[in-house]
Amino acid sequence: FLGADGLTLGCLRGHHWVAGFQTTRTRMVPLFALCGLLHSTRPVASPSRIRPPVAAALDFYEHDGWRLAFRHKAAAPGREADPPLLLVHPVGIGLSGWFWDRFMDAWQGGEVFAPDLIGCGESDAWRPEEIGLFLPLDWARGCAALWRARIKRPCVVIVQGGLAPVGVLLAARESDDWSGSGAVSHLVLTAPPTWADMTTAVPEPELRRNYNRLRSPLGAAAVGLIESRAAIRFFSDLFLFEGQCDGTWLDLAASECSVSVREPVYAFNAGLLQHRSYKDELTGMLQPTLVLAGRADTRRHRRRGYADRMRSCELRTLPGCNVMPWEAPRETCDAVADFARRARAGTLSTL
């Protein structure tokens, strides 16, 4: 069940509950509701109806037997030499690479790649009874495969919410087939977990208990109560947006709902990505790092540890709450572009 590189799911038919917008370990009930709100056993529309933004194209690549999807936007004219972006979407009910659509439309720099993680969106579904995964490692490996197949040069990795461990592994991991220091030039974490949550492991008994609760009859009943569009709106407004969520967000979240994409959601909400501390990777990371927080996010002050303990890390506050790339895409693009420019110029502060 628990390995050095991640929790492997399969032998226990390990379904765990996930939303890419991490709160705290003690807030299981609201997090449970949040994740459930974006997922429905009633198929509203086929996920294939979700299309990338006008300026982007949907494509596919192969990795270890998986057929994985990604959105691609070409570089803006004259910006072909700028570092490419690799965007890691949050995992949650109804969520996949479409989360980055507004950011990609607003971006006017180098080319952009936004994969659907294994089991999400247009990528192959994940069936734990057939194949196990180490999480978060296998999600990072899927992104690394896209880098080897298409990107092939140092890139800026941008990760949303509780998927921060995936970005940290991409930047810090060194192995026979991956060099994070060579592949990742900068790391951007938007609304990540607090420093304490990223550096404190969730005990395995708690992970098992979360799994059992989420797969219990009560858990299934809770999902049934929060499948409506009204529930999606209510919980998005409560946890994700500074103001009110918009109709496009509701449409896309609802249309991605399907039993076939439920397994990653279970995995995240049980806490599997925080089965261990990432302190060593964070404090040893060489790449400049930017941590973005929404001004309405009450956790932003508890992210001070990133700047205090990492070698080169800046904190910045933007309009919005927990989904700035969607809620404030232009401001998020500007923050990323400014950070990358100053990092290349060597004007960032370091420890």
Secondary structure, DSSP 8 states (H G I E B T S, - for coil): -B-SSEEEESTT-------SS---TT-HHHHHHHHHHT--SS--S-GGG----TTEEEEEEEETTEEEEEEEE---TT-TTS--EEEE---STT-SGGGGHHHHHH--SS-EEEE--TTSTTS----TTT--EEEEHHHHHHHHHHIIIII-S-EEEEEEGGGHHHHHHHHH-EETTEEHHHHEEEEEEES---HHHHSS---HHHHHHHHHHHTSHHHHHHHHHT-SHHHHHHHIIIII-SS---HHHHHHHHHT--GGG-HHHHHHHTTGGGSS--HHHHHH--S-EEEEEETT-TTGGGGHHHHHHSSSEEEEEESSSS-HHHHSHHHHHHHHHHHHHHHHHT-S---
